[in-house]
């Protein structure tokens, strides 16, 4: 009969991770926000202020005094979690518990829950071991899959097409969605901050591990960075060796699409002008001042057209042929409009091109 709390490594737990009724991260809220095991809930045994207090005492006074204070705080917080979150759980409720290195914090909660009678399991090595596992996997996992890269200049509808493919049941790795960024100097989302680099990588790993290696994965022709986040090297390498699909949309429709997708800039020219200032080094102060005047005067169609012509399209042309070796042989998909029906038709065409 297995003795609880069990102490198990992540690689051994992963095949049965979904069988746990809860994955409990007992680290502080700020540690949890930075990154965590996908699907975990945060039940801190020390909040940020308490963790700082105990850590300061440990350094300035000594470990014994710090541990006494820490133990009292941890006991109080575990009791609160039992009262508010775990009290209604049945006896066969099985939680997986972890902290930073699988030490005092997770051990305390795992021991108490096991003493109550729940079959609690503690993650050996904690989040640090999970993070090591993800790094190892991301160095190898992309090579198991076949990717098809959706190419096309800015505003050609690549993201919308990926969303349509996903709704239709295709395997899609949407890096811009995971990064909360649209992948250009104007791509930040004002209402949504980018995740940490570690969280971005966790989400990529979690998405890939659920995919079938026998089925193609569709992905956009991203650069090495999406906003401030770096795409893992092995994934970039696999993408750049993959076959491409080129999405074509008229210049006028590209302007319409960008005005729809970047409506927050239309509503806030000051925000747009702040971002345009980042292009001074590339285009000079005179050109940027002209574009900023267009934004201030609500000449948005003209501004978007000039940005496409003078900034985005030249940058795309330089980058795509240098980085994606099969782009010259790309299958061409033409969109005549921006309706859902157009994108559904394009998705159906692409599904017929998938390797068998």
C-alpha positions as a Markdown table, in Angstrom:
| # | Residue | x | y | z |
|---|---|---|---|---|
| 1 | Unk | 0.0 | 0.0 | 0.0 |
| 2 | Unk | 1.4 | 3.4 | -1.0 |
| 3 | Unk | 2.4 | 5.6 | 1.9 |
| 4 | Unk | 1.3 | 9.3 | 1.8 |
| 5 | Unk | 2.5 | 11.9 | 1.3 |
| 6 | Unk | 4.3 | 10.4 | -1.6 |
| 7 | Unk | 7.4 | 12.2 | -3.0 |
| 8 | Unk | 7.6 | 11.8 | -6.8 |
| 9 | Unk | 9.6 | 13.4 | -9.7 |
| 10 | Unk | 7.8 | 15.3 | -12.4 |
| 11 | Unk | 8.8 | 13.0 | -15.2 |
| 12 | Unk | 7.1 | 10.1 | -13.4 |
| 13 | Unk | 4.0 | 12.1 | -12.6 |
| 14 | Unk | 3.5 | 13.6 | -16.0 |
| 15 | Unk | 1.7 | 10.6 | -17.7 |
| 16 | Unk | -0.9 | 10.7 | -14.9 |
| 17 | Unk | -0.9 | 14.4 | -14.2 |
| 18 | Unk | -4.6 | 14.8 | -15.3 |
| 19 | Unk | -5.6 | 12.1 | -12.8 |
| 20 | Unk | -4.9 | 14.5 | -9.9 |
| 21 | Unk | -8.0 | 16.3 | -8.6 |
| 22 | Unk | -5.9 | 19.4 | -8.0 |
| 23 | Unk | -2.4 | 20.6 | -8.7 |
| 24 | Unk | -1.6 | 23.0 | -5.8 |
| 25 | Unk | 1.1 | 25.6 | -6.0 |
| 26 | Unk | 1.9 | 26.8 | -2.5 |
| 27 | Unk | 4.3 | 29.5 | -3.5 |
| 28 | Unk | 3.6 | 33.2 | -3.0 |
| 29 | Unk | 1.2 | 34.9 | -5.5 |
| 30 | Unk | 4.1 | 36.7 | -7.2 |
| 31 | Unk | 6.0 | 33.5 | -7.8 |
| 32 | Unk | 2.8 | 31.9 | -9.1 |
| 33 | Unk | 2.1 | 34.8 | -11.5 |
| 34 | Unk | 5.6 | 34.5 | -13.0 |
| 35 | Unk | 4.9 | 30.9 | -14.0 |
| 36 | Unk | 3.4 | 27.7 | -12.8 |
| 37 | Unk | 2.5 | 24.2 | -13.9 |
| 38 | Unk | -0.5 | 24.5 | -16.3 |
| 39 | Unk | -3.8 | 24.0 | -14.5 |
| 40 | Unk | -2.3 | 24.6 | -11.0 |
| 41 | Unk | -4.2 | 26.7 | -8.4 |
| 42 | Unk | -2.4 | 29.0 | -6.0 |
| 43 | Unk | -2.8 | 28.3 | -2.3 |
| 44 | Unk | 0.1 | 30.1 | -0.8 |
| 45 | Unk | 1.4 | 29.0 | 2.6 |
| 46 | Unk | 3.3 | 32.3 | 2.7 |
| 47 | Unk | 2.1 | 35.4 | 0.9 |
| 48 | Unk | 4.6 | 37.8 | -0.7 |
| 49 | Unk | 4.9 | 40.0 | 2.4 |
| 50 | Unk | 5.2 | 37.0 | 4.8 |
| 51 | Unk | 7.8 | 35.4 | 2.6 |
| 52 | Unk | 9.8 | 38.6 | 2.5 |
| 53 | Unk | 9.5 | 38.9 | 6.3 |
| 54 | Unk | 10.7 | 35.4 | 7.0 |
| 55 | Unk | 13.5 | 35.6 | 4.5 |
| 56 | Unk | 14.8 | 38.9 | 6.0 |
| 57 | Unk | 14.7 | 37.3 | 9.5 |
| 58 | Unk | 16.6 | 34.3 | 8.2 |
| 59 | Unk | 19.4 | 36.5 | 6.8 |
| 60 | Unk | 19.5 | 39.0 | 9.7 |
| 61 | Unk | 18.7 | 37.0 | 12.8 |
| 62 | Unk | 19.1 | 33.3 | 12.0 |
| 63 | Unk | 17.4 | 30.2 | 10.6 |
| 64 | Unk | 16.0 | 29.0 | 14.0 |
| 65 | Unk | 14.0 | 32.2 | 14.7 |
| 66 | Unk | 12.9 | 32.5 | 11.1 |
| 67 | Unk | 11.6 | 28.9 | 11.1 |
| 68 | Unk | 9.6 | 29.5 | 14.2 |
| 69 | Unk | 7.8 | 32.5 | 12.7 |
| 70 | Unk | 7.5 | 30.8 | 9.3 |
| 71 | Unk | 6.0 | 27.7 | 10.8 |
| 72 | Unk | 3.4 | 29.6 | 12.6 |
| 73 | Unk | 2.4 | 31.6 | 9.5 |
| 74 | Unk | 2.4 | 28.4 | 7.4 |
| 75 | Unk | 0.2 | 26.5 | 9.9 |
| 76 | Unk | -2.2 | 29.4 | 10.0 |
| 77 | Unk | -2.4 | 29.7 | 6.1 |
| 78 | Unk | -2.8 | 25.9 | 5.6 |
| 79 | Unk | -5.6 | 25.9 | 8.2 |
| 80 | Unk | -7.3 | 28.7 | 6.3 |
| 81 | Unk | -7.0 | 26.8 | 3.0 |
| 82 | Unk | -8.5 | 23.7 | 4.6 |
| 83 | Unk | -11.4 | 25.7 | 6.0 |
| 84 | Unk | -12.1 | 27.7 | 2.8 |
| 85 | Unk | -11.1 | 25.4 | -0.1 |
| 86 | Unk | -10.6 | 21.8 | 0.9 |
| 87 | Unk | -13.2 | 21.2 | 3.6 |
| 88 | Unk | -15.8 | 19.8 | 1.3 |
| 89 | Unk | -13.4 | 17.4 | -0.5 |
| 90 | Unk | -14.1 | 13.7 | -0.3 |
| 91 | Unk | -11.5 | 11.2 | 1.3 |
| 92 | Unk | -10.3 | 10.0 | -2.2 |
| 93 | Unk | -9.6 | 13.6 | -3.3 |
| 94 | Unk | -6.0 | 13.4 | -4.6 |
| 95 | Unk | -3.9 | 16.7 | -4.7 |
| 96 | Unk | -0.4 | 17.2 | -6.1 |
| 97 | Unk | 1.5 | 19.8 | -4.1 |
| 98 | Unk | 4.6 | 21.7 | -5.0 |
| 99 | Unk | 6.7 | 24.8 | -4.1 |
| 100 | Unk | 10.0 | 26.2 | -5.4 |
| 101 | Unk | 12.2 | 23.2 | -4.7 |
| 102 | Unk | 9.9 | 20.7 | -3.1 |
| 103 | Unk | 11.0 | 21.7 | 0.4 |
| 104 | Unk | 9.5 | 23.1 | 3.5 |
| 105 | Unk | 6.4 | 24.9 | 2.1 |
| 106 | Unk | 5.0 | 22.0 | 0.0 |
| 107 | Unk | 6.2 | 19.4 | 2.5 |
| 108 | Unk | 4.2 | 21.1 | 5.3 |
| 109 | Unk | 0.9 | 21.2 | 3.4 |
| 110 | Unk | 1.4 | 17.7 | 1.9 |
| 111 | Unk | 2.0 | 16.2 | 5.4 |
| 112 | Unk | -1.0 | 17.9 | 7.0 |
| 113 | Unk | -3.3 | 16.9 | 4.1 |
| 114 | Unk | -2.0 | 13.3 | 4.2 |
| 115 | Unk | -2.5 | 13.2 | 8.0 |
| 116 | Unk | -6.1 | 14.2 | 7.5 |
| 117 | Unk | -6.5 | 11.2 | 5.1 |
| 118 | Unk | -6.2 | 12.6 | 1.6 |
| 119 | Unk | -3.7 | 10.8 | -0.7 |
| 120 | Unk | -1.5 | 13.8 | -1.2 |
| 121 | Unk | 1.5 | 13.7 | -3.4 |
| 122 | Unk | 4.5 | 16.1 | -3.2 |
| 123 | Unk | 6.4 | 17.0 | -6.3 |
| 124 | Unk | 10.1 | 16.1 | -5.8 |
| 125 | Unk | 12.2 | 19.1 | -6.7 |
| 126 | Unk | 9.2 | 21.4 | -7.0 |
| 127 | Unk | 8.8 | 24.1 | -9.6 |
| 128 | Unk | 12.5 | 24.1 | -10.3 |
| 129 | Unk | 12.4 | 20.5 | -11.4 |
| 130 | Unk | 9.3 | 21.2 | -13.5 |
| 131 | Unk | 11.1 | 24.1 | -15.1 |
| 132 | Unk | 14.1 | 21.9 | -15.9 |
| 133 | Unk | 11.9 | 19.3 | -17.5 |
| 134 | Unk | 10.1 | 21.9 | -19.7 |
| 135 | Unk | 13.5 | 23.3 | -20.9 |
| 136 | Unk | 14.7 | 19.8 | -21.8 |
| 137 | Unk | 11.4 | 19.0 | -23.6 |
| 138 | Unk | 11.3 | 22.3 | -25.6 |
| 139 | Unk | 14.8 | 21.5 | -26.9 |
| 140 | Unk | 13.5 | 18.3 | -28.5 |
| 141 | Unk | 9.7 | 18.3 | -28.7 |
| 142 | Unk | 9.3 | 20.5 | -31.9 |
| 143 | Unk | 11.4 | 18.0 | -33.9 |
| 144 | Unk | 8.6 | 15.4 | -33.4 |
| 145 | Unk | 6.1 | 17.4 | -35.3 |
| 146 | Unk | 5.4 | 18.5 | -38.9 |
| 147 | Unk | 4.7 | 22.2 | -39.2 |
| 148 | Unk | 3.1 | 24.2 | -41.9 |
| 149 | Unk | 3.9 | 27.9 | -41.7 |
| 150 | Unk | 1.3 | 30.5 | -42.7 |
| 151 | Unk | 3.2 | 33.3 | -44.4 |
| 152 | Unk | 2.0 | 36.7 | -45.6 |
| 153 | Unk | 2.7 | 40.4 | -45.1 |
| 154 | Unk | 1.3 | 42.4 | -42.2 |
| 155 | Unk | -2.5 | 42.6 | -42.4 |
| 156 | Unk | -3.0 | 39.6 | -44.7 |
| 157 | Unk | -5.1 | 37.8 | -42.2 |
| 158 | Unk | -2.7 | 35.2 | -40.8 |
| 159 | Unk | -3.9 | 35.3 | -37.2 |
| 160 | Unk | -7.6 | 35.2 | -38.3 |
| 161 | Unk | -6.8 | 32.2 | -40.5 |
| 162 | Unk | -5.1 | 30.4 | -37.6 |
| 163 | Unk | -8.2 | 31.1 | -35.5 |
| 164 | Unk | -10.4 | 29.7 | -38.2 |
| 165 | Unk | -8.3 | 26.6 | -38.5 |
| 166 | Unk | -8.4 | 26.0 | -34.8 |
| 167 | Unk | -12.2 | 26.4 | -34.7 |
| 168 | Unk | -12.4 | 23.8 | -37.5 |
| 169 | Unk | -10.4 | 21.3 | -35.4 |
| 170 | Unk | -6.9 | 21.7 | -36.8 |
| 171 | Unk | -3.8 | 21.7 | -34.6 |
| 172 | Unk | -2.7 | 25.4 | -34.2 |
| 173 | Unk | 0.2 | 26.8 | -32.3 |
| 174 | Unk | -0.8 | 30.5 | -32.0 |
| 175 | Unk | 2.4 | 32.2 | -30.6 |
| 176 | Unk | 0.9 | 35.7 | -30.8 |
| 177 | Unk | -2.1 | 34.6 | -28.7 |
| 178 | Unk | 0.2 | 32.9 | -26.1 |
| 179 | Unk | 2.4 | 35.9 | -26.1 |
| 180 | Unk | -0.4 | 38.4 | -25.8 |
| 181 | Unk | 1.2 | 40.4 | -28.6 |
| 182 | Unk | 0.7 | 40.9 | -32.4 |
| 183 | Unk | 4.3 | 40.6 | -33.2 |
| 184 | Unk | 5.3 | 44.1 | -34.4 |
| 185 | Unk | 6.3 | 47.4 | -33.0 |
| 186 | Unk | 2.6 | 48.3 | -32.8 |
| 187 | Unk | 1.6 | 44.8 | -31.6 |
| 188 | Unk | 1.3 | 45.3 | -27.9 |
| 189 | Unk | -2.2 | 45.0 | -26.5 |
| 190 | Unk | -2.9 | 47.9 | -24.2 |
| 191 | Unk | -5.4 | 46.0 | -22.0 |
| 192 | Unk | -3.2 | 42.9 | -21.7 |
| 193 | Unk | 0.3 | 42.6 | -20.4 |
| 194 | Unk | 2.6 | 40.0 | -21.9 |
| 195 | Unk | 3.3 | 36.9 | -19.7 |
| 196 | Unk | 6.8 | 36.2 | -18.4 |
| 197 | Unk | 9.2 | 34.3 | -20.6 |
| 198 | Unk | 8.8 | 31.2 | -18.4 |
| 199 | Unk | 5.0 | 31.3 | -18.6 |
| 200 | Unk | 5.2 | 31.7 | -22.4 |
| 201 | Unk | 7.5 | 28.7 | -22.7 |
| 202 | Unk | 5.2 | 26.7 | -20.3 |
| 203 | Unk | 2.2 | 27.5 | -22.5 |
| 204 | Unk | 4.1 | 26.4 | -25.7 |
| 205 | Unk | 5.1 | 23.1 | -24.0 |
| 206 | Unk | 1.6 | 22.5 | -22.7 |
| 207 | Unk | 0.1 | 23.1 | -26.2 |
| 208 | Unk | 2.6 | 21.0 | -28.1 |
| 209 | Unk | 2.3 | 18.0 | -25.6 |
| 210 | Unk | -1.4 | 17.7 | -26.3 |
| 211 | Unk | -0.9 | 17.5 | -30.1 |
| 212 | Unk | -0.9 | 14.4 | -32.3 |
| 213 | Unk | 2.6 | 14.0 | -34.0 |
| 214 | Unk | 0.8 | 12.3 | -36.9 |
| 215 | Unk | -1.1 | 15.5 | -37.7 |
| 216 | Unk | 0.3 | 18.8 | -39.1 |
| 217 | Unk | 0.6 | 21.9 | -36.8 |
| 218 | Unk | -0.2 | 25.3 | -38.3 |
| 219 | Unk | 1.9 | 28.2 | -37.1 |
| 220 | Unk | 2.5 | 31.8 | -38.2 |
| 221 | Unk | 5.8 | 32.9 | -39.7 |
| 222 | Unk | 7.0 | 34.7 | -36.6 |
| 223 | Unk | 10.4 | 36.2 | -36.0 |
| 224 | Unk | 12.6 | 35.1 | -33.0 |
| 225 | Unk | 10.8 | 37.5 | -30.7 |
| 226 | Unk | 7.1 | 38.2 | -30.2 |
| 227 | Unk | 7.1 | 41.5 | -28.5 |
| 228 | Unk | 9.5 | 41.0 | -25.6 |
| 229 | Unk | 9.3 | 37.2 | -25.6 |
| 230 | Unk | 11.8 | 34.9 | -27.3 |
| 231 | Unk | 10.5 | 31.9 | -29.2 |
| 232 | Unk | 12.4 | 28.7 | -28.1 |
| 233 | Unk | 15.4 | 28.0 | -30.4 |
| 234 | Unk | 14.3 | 24.5 | -31.4 |
| 235 | Unk | 10.9 | 25.7 | -32.3 |
| 236 | Unk | 12.2 | 28.5 | -34.5 |
| 237 | Unk | 14.6 | 26.0 | -36.2 |
| 238 | Unk | 11.7 | 23.6 | -37.0 |
| 239 | Unk | 9.5 | 26.4 | -38.2 |
| 240 | Unk | 12.1 | 27.8 | -40.6 |
| 241 | Unk | 12.7 | 24.4 | -42.2 |
| 242 | Unk | 9.0 | 23.8 | -42.7 |
| 243 | Unk | 6.8 | 24.1 | -45.8 |
| 244 | Unk | 5.0 | 27.4 | -46.2 |
| 245 | Unk | 1.5 | 28.5 | -47.2 |
| 246 | Unk | 1.3 | 32.1 | -48.5 |
| 247 | Unk | -1.8 | 34.1 | -47.7 |
| 248 | Unk | -2.7 | 36.9 | -50.2 |
| 249 | Unk | -5.0 | 39.8 | -49.6 |
| 250 | Unk | -5.4 | 43.0 | -51.5 |
| 251 | Unk | -3.8 | 46.2 | -50.2 |
| 252 | Unk | -7.1 | 47.9 | -49.5 |
| 253 | Unk | -8.4 | 44.9 | -47.6 |
| 254 | Unk | -5.2 | 44.7 | -45.6 |
| 255 | Unk | -5.8 | 48.3 | -44.5 |
| 256 | Unk | -9.4 | 47.5 | -43.5 |
| 257 | Unk | -8.3 | 44.4 | -41.5 |
| 258 | Unk | -5.6 | 46.4 | -39.6 |
| 259 | Unk | -8.0 | 49.2 | -38.8 |
| 260 | Unk | -10.3 | 46.6 | -37.3 |
| 261 | Unk | -7.6 | 44.7 | -35.4 |
| 262 | Unk | -5.9 | 47.9 | -34.1 |
| 263 | Unk | -9.0 | 49.9 | -33.3 |
| 264 | Unk | -7.5 | 50.8 | -29.9 |
| 265 | Unk | -5.0 | 53.0 | -31.8 |
| 266 | Unk | -7.8 | 54.7 | -33.8 |
| 267 | Unk | -9.5 | 55.5 | -30.5 |
| 268 | Unk | -6.3 | 56.8 | -28.9 |
| 269 | Unk | -3.9 | 58.6 | -31.3 |
| 270 | Unk | -1.7 | 59.6 | -28.4 |
| 271 | Unk | -1.0 | 55.9 | -27.7 |
| 272 | Unk | -0.3 | 55.3 | -31.4 |
| 273 | Unk | 2.1 | 58.3 | -31.6 |
| 274 | Unk | 4.0 | 56.9 | -28.6 |
| 275 | Unk | 4.6 | 53.7 | -30.5 |
| 276 | Unk | 5.4 | 55.4 | -33.7 |
| 277 | Unk | 8.2 | 57.2 | -31.9 |
| 278 | Unk | 10.0 | 53.8 | -31.6 |
| 279 | Unk | 10.5 | 53.9 | -35.4 |
| 280 | Unk | 12.6 | 57.1 | -35.4 |
| 281 | Unk | 15.9 | 55.3 | -35.8 |
| 282 | Unk | 14.6 | 53.4 | -38.9 |
| 283 | Unk | 12.7 | 56.2 | -40.7 |
| 284 | Unk | 14.0 | 59.5 | -39.2 |
| 285 | Unk | 12.3 | 62.2 | -37.2 |
| 286 | Unk | 10.8 | 63.9 | -40.3 |
| 287 | Unk | 8.9 | 60.9 | -41.5 |
| 288 | Unk | 7.8 | 59.9 | -38.0 |
| 289 | Unk | 6.5 | 63.5 | -37.4 |
| 290 | Unk | 4.5 | 63.2 | -40.6 |
| 291 | Unk | 3.0 | 59.9 | -39.5 |
| 292 | Unk | 2.2 | 61.3 | -36.0 |
| 293 | Unk | 0.4 | 64.2 | -37.6 |
| 294 | Unk | -1.7 | 61.8 | -39.6 |
| 295 | Unk | -2.6 | 60.0 | -36.5 |
| 296 | Unk | -3.5 | 63.2 | -34.6 |
| 297 | Unk | -5.6 | 64.3 | -37.6 |
| 298 | Unk | -7.4 | 60.9 | -37.8 |
| 299 | Unk | -6.1 | 60.2 | -41.3 |
| 300 | Unk | -5.9 | 56.6 | -40.3 |
| 301 | Unk | -6.4 | 54.9 | -43.7 |
| 302 | Unk | -3.7 | 57.0 | -45.2 |
| 303 | Unk | -1.4 | 56.3 | -42.3 |
| 304 | Unk | -1.9 | 52.6 | -42.3 |
| 305 | Unk | -1.3 | 52.5 | -46.1 |
| 306 | Unk | 2.0 | 54.4 | -45.7 |
| 307 | Unk | 3.1 | 52.1 | -42.8 |
| 308 | Unk | 2.5 | 49.1 | -44.9 |
| 309 | Unk | 4.3 | 50.5 | -48.0 |
| 310 | Unk | 7.3 | 52.1 | -46.2 |
| 311 | Unk | 7.8 | 50.0 | -43.1 |
| 312 | Unk | 6.0 | 46.6 | -42.8 |
| 313 | Unk | 6.2 | 45.3 | -46.4 |
| 314 | Unk | 9.9 | 46.0 | -46.9 |
| 315 | Unk | 10.7 | 44.5 | -43.5 |
| 316 | Unk | 8.6 | 41.4 | -44.3 |
| 317 | Unk | 10.3 | 41.0 | -47.7 |
| 318 | Unk | 13.8 | 41.1 | -46.2 |
| 319 | Unk | 12.9 | 38.7 | -43.4 |
| 320 | Unk | 10.8 | 36.1 | -45.0 |
| 321 | Unk | 13.1 | 34.9 | -47.7 |
| 322 | Unk | 16.1 | 35.0 | -45.5 |
| 323 | Unk | 14.6 | 33.0 | -42.7 |
| 324 | Unk | 12.1 | 30.5 | -44.3 |
| 325 | Unk | 13.8 | 28.3 | -46.8 |
| 326 | Unk | 10.7 | 27.0 | -48.5 |
| 327 | Unk | 8.8 | 30.3 | -48.9 |
| 328 | Unk | 9.6 | 30.5 | -52.6 |
| 329 | Unk | 7.7 | 27.2 | -53.1 |
| 330 | Unk | 4.8 | 28.2 | -50.9 |
| 331 | Unk | 1.2 | 27.2 | -51.8 |
| 332 | Unk | -0.8 | 30.3 | -52.6 |
| 333 | Unk | -4.1 | 31.0 | -50.9 |
| 334 | Unk | -6.0 | 34.0 | -52.1 |
| 335 | Unk | -8.6 | 35.9 | -50.0 |
| 336 | Unk | -11.0 | 38.2 | -51.8 |
| 337 | Unk | -12.5 | 39.7 | -48.6 |
| 338 | Unk | -12.6 | 39.6 | -44.8 |
| 339 | Unk | -15.8 | 37.7 | -44.2 |
| 340 | Unk | -15.9 | 34.5 | -42.1 |
| 341 | Unk | -16.9 | 32.6 | -45.2 |
| 342 | Unk | -13.7 | 33.7 | -46.9 |
| 343 | Unk | -11.6 | 32.5 | -44.1 |
| 344 | Unk | -13.5 | 29.2 | -43.8 |
| 345 | Unk | -13.0 | 28.6 | -47.5 |
| 346 | Unk | -9.2 | 29.3 | -47.1 |
| 347 | Unk | -9.1 | 26.9 | -44.1 |
| 348 | Unk | -10.7 | 24.2 | -46.2 |
| 349 | Unk | -8.2 | 24.8 | -49.0 |
| 350 | Unk | -5.4 | 24.5 | -46.6 |
| 351 | Unk | -6.7 | 21.3 | -45.0 |
| 352 | Unk | -6.5 | 19.7 | -48.5 |
| 353 | Unk | -2.8 | 20.7 | -48.7 |
| 354 | Unk | -1.9 | 19.0 | -45.4 |
| 355 | Unk | 0.6 | 16.1 | -45.9 |
| 356 | Unk | -0.8 | 12.7 | -45.5 |
